């Protein structure tokens, strides 16, 4: 009774704190809006937003510092369901969700709904199969469960390795988002912005571990959801007069579809100009493909011949009676960027061919499901859509940094309620992202396409200065007007640029940047803490020095946290691979490596150590192997299996994991009675009060 009263008082205290915090944040935004009207430069406002929010998170982190193991690893197991739902929402709303979700929907239309369906549906699997049972188990990490359930250090070690692989892959995408935001709103270079953001990540988690991360994430969710909703509501009112973007979605999508038909119709003036530009891109595609074929046949000799042609062209331009400065500049740049060897040429020319091909064909209708030139292509698109949904759902239910959040609730009942609140807070953003994508597309189609290059909006040049791959417009047909095919917009730009596209005050741009930063920081905190805790708790404490005192355990965890963060920031500064692929890969890896062993460990008593080892290694190995042989980055370029793209490699890893667990368990002895009793204990939780199984 006393414990329930204490928990209720704690809950009421939290509500009071975060109500004041929300009011204070709104007042802060209003104050900056006033400063903008008074003429304070935008760059200064950007710095204020950046450092004020990071300072706020640092303050929460410092106030949450702890030397208690339970507080550091699982926030003392006293986080109420509502607040754990908010923290999980922030932990989940990564840079991929906040920055990338609407951008993916903008670029891919219907196909992008696979991310919405997969990431949201995954929480149904979390609630049904894992969250309450892991909370009943009641220790600190996912490898903890694997070690206790299957016995010995081998399953625990494989769990640690799998957690590091999928979490590190995912955290790179988050730090990338931090780099984009800080470079855009402070003027710092991307690589420098990454390390500035790293400081923001560390102040949230270094001193207080999961306790600090939890209360910081609650604050971050409030900022990110407010930041996400304001621009989309404004755009909705601007274009439809309706302040509810989800309701305006259907009307706007209809208008976008009508505009797409006009731009695809060469008999209309707009369509004719569009067709002219696409014909130019078709020639570029053919030229790049011809170079690829020449390289394949002629090798180094062909490469030397092409370089000689580029040098001769530059010499002719310089020797002309009336030299063209722009043409000379372009030729010098082409020669400077000329590939140094055959591998570089293969990559550069393939990228050029693929980029031109994407703009050479007709505009893909936003609402078109499973597009393709024939039945085979349409079937392949359908299979990949469904495979990606499956991998994202199962991966969501297996990501260690998400499952760890359900260790922090006071009871199993609170863990179940927490999953509901998590899904609700995630739904708020995911239900809005499709509307935001369509509203921005409508804005671009109607207020950018067809306008003069002499009247380019300021937001275009602002973002082009950050990264040419995010924003670039080139007058391909030299008519002085902007065609859709001449516009390059990166998906990571859509949300961050929405306030500028909508014509909102700069303070709203700063607010959205603060929201994106909150999303990236919150997920990066959870991921880095997952890696550091797996190494410090499962490797150091459980396997190397079980008698280590508390102070030493926490010092080891903090040193590892710092080390992993610096390595992740360095790798991110090199801009490795495609960010969307890295995010999707993390889910396929988690789904393949963890889900079969975790679910079978909860629901099948016969599952044993040999099965877990075979299942985890088999699932993770098949998934990684398929990515390696099919993803362009590795250069193997093997044929796809069943037309499935490497981002959905989990489609092969998940069944391999289940088959491994089942075969390995049936071919070896059953687990001990103690382990089977543990399964019974985990499976049938006492909702009124947990049997204490927490780690010391």
Secondary structure, DSSP 4 states (H G I P E B T S, - for coil): -HHHHHHHHHHHHHHHHHHHHHHHHHHHHHHHHHHHHTT--HHHHHHHHHHHHHHHHHHHHHHT----HHHHHHGGG---HHHHHHHHHHHHS-HIIIIIHHHHHHHHGGGGHHHHHHHHHHHHHIIIIIHHHHHHH--S-HHHHHHHHH-SHHHHHHHHHHHHHHHHHHHHHHHHHHHHHHHHHH---HHHHHHHHHHHHHHHHTTTHHHHHHHHHHHHHHHHHHHHHHHHHHHHHHHHS-S-HHHHHHHHHHHHHHHHHHHH-TTSHHHHHHHHHHHHHHHHHHHHHHHHHHHHHHHHHHHHHHHHHHHHHHHHHHHSTT--HHHHHHHHHHHHTS-SSHHHHHHHHHHHHHHHHHHHSPPPPTT-SS--SSHHHHHHHHHHHHHHHHHHHHHHTT-HHHHGGGGSSSSHHHHHHHHHHHHHHHHHHHHHHHHHHHHHHHHHHHHTTTSBGGG--HHHHHHHHH-TTTEEE--TT-SSB--GGGEEE-GGGHHHHHHHHTT--HHHHHHHHHHHHHHHHHHHHHHHHHHHHIIIIIIIIIII-TT--HHHHHHHHHHHHHHHHHHHHHHHHT--S-HHHHHHHHHHHHIIIIIHHHHHHHH-TT--HHHHHHHHHHHHHHHHHHHHHHSGGGS--PPPSTT--GGGTHHHHHHHHHHHHHHHHHTSPPPPHHHHHHHHHHHS--TTS-------
